[in-house]
Amino acid sequence: KEPGYGTFVYYSIVSFTTIGYGDIAPVSTAARMVTGFSSMLGMIINVVFISILLIFVSSSQGSQIKKEEARIEKIAEEEEKELELLKGKNAKDSRIHSLFEELRKL
């Protein structure tokens, strides 16, 4: 019995996606050559697809990383300003304390 169109489509998809179940095999030399070409083409297309997918994922992660870095930098700047204010306050407190000490001595 000759295989039908559905069998050809099924075999092409299995070969093209490089799954290769092994339930159908080419018999003639021409069919083997077409199968080999189809499998190689499938591998190339899969590699291109995966490369594009990886580029998309890495670029979206890169923009998220940049946003996070900007957020962290903003927090660091705010913390630095607060630290400077605290240093100034501590200097004033220290100066006031030394003035009180001098007044006590008098």
C-alpha positions as CSV (number, residue, x, y, z in Angstrom):
1,K,0.0,0.0,0.0
2,E,1.3,3.4,-1.0
3,P,1.5,6.0,1.8
4,G,-1.0,8.9,1.6
5,Y,-0.5,12.6,1.6
6,G,-1.0,12.8,5.4
7,T,1.9,10.3,5.8
8,F,4.2,12.5,3.7
9,V,3.2,15.6,5.7
10,Y,3.8,13.8,9.0
11,Y,7.2,12.5,7.8
12,S,8.2,15.9,6.6
13,I,7.3,17.5,9.9
14,V,9.1,14.9,11.9
15,S,12.2,15.2,9.7
16,F,12.1,19.0,9.4
17,T,11.9,19.5,13.2
18,T,14.7,16.9,13.7
19,I,12.5,14.8,16.0
20,G,13.0,11.6,13.9
21,Y,10.7,9.1,15.6
22,G,11.9,6.3,13.3
23,D,8.4,4.9,12.6
24,I,8.7,5.8,8.9
25,A,11.9,5.5,6.9
26,P,12.8,6.5,3.3
27,V,13.4,3.5,1.0
28,S,14.6,5.0,-2.3
29,T,17.9,6.9,-2.8
30,A,16.0,10.0,-3.9
31,A,13.8,9.9,-0.8
32,R,16.9,9.5,1.4
33,M,18.5,12.5,-0.2
34,V,15.4,14.6,0.2
35,T,15.2,13.5,3.8
36,G,18.8,14.4,4.5
37,F,18.3,17.8,2.9
38,S,15.1,18.4,4.8
39,S,16.8,17.4,8.1
40,M,19.7,19.8,7.5
41,L,17.4,22.6,6.5
42,G,15.4,22.0,9.7
43,M,18.5,22.2,11.8
44,I,19.5,25.5,10.2
45,I,16.1,27.0,10.7
46,N,15.9,25.8,14.3
47,V,19.3,27.4,15.0
48,V,18.2,30.7,13.4
49,F,14.9,30.6,15.4
50,I,16.7,29.9,18.7
51,S,19.3,32.6,18.0
52,I,16.5,35.2,17.4
53,L,14.7,34.1,20.5
54,L,17.9,34.4,22.6
55,I,18.6,37.9,21.2
56,F,15.1,38.9,22.1
57,V,15.3,37.6,25.6
58,S,18.8,39.0,26.3
59,S,17.8,42.5,25.0
60,S,14.7,42.5,27.2
61,Q,16.8,41.5,30.2
62,G,19.4,44.1,29.4
63,S,16.8,46.9,29.5
64,Q,15.5,45.5,32.8
65,I,19.0,45.5,34.2
66,K,19.6,49.1,33.1
67,K,16.3,50.1,34.9
68,E,17.4,48.3,38.0
69,E,20.9,49.9,37.9
70,A,19.3,53.4,37.6
71,R,17.0,52.7,40.5
72,I,19.9,51.5,42.7
73,E,22.0,54.5,41.7
74,K,19.1,56.8,42.7
75,I,18.9,55.1,46.0
76,A,22.6,55.4,46.5
77,E,22.5,59.1,45.8
78,E,19.7,59.6,48.2
79,E,21.6,57.7,50.9
80,E,24.7,59.7,50.3
81,K,22.8,63.0,50.7
82,E,21.3,61.7,53.9
83,L,24.7,60.7,55.2
84,E,26.1,64.1,54.4
85,L,23.2,65.7,56.3
86,L,23.9,63.4,59.3
87,K,27.6,64.3,59.2
88,G,26.7,68.0,59.3
89,K,24.3,67.5,62.1
90,N,26.9,65.4,64.1
91,A,29.5,68.2,63.5
92,K,27.0,70.8,64.8
93,D,26.2,68.6,67.8
94,S,29.9,68.1,68.5
95,R,30.5,71.8,68.4
96,I,27.6,72.6,70.7
97,H,28.8,69.9,73.1
98,S,32.3,71.5,73.2
99,L,30.8,74.9,73.8
100,F,28.8,73.6,76.7
101,E,31.9,72.0,78.1
102,E,33.7,75.3,77.9
103,L,30.8,77.0,79.6
104,R,30.9,74.5,82.4
105,K,34.6,75.1,83.0
106,L,33.9,78.8,83.5
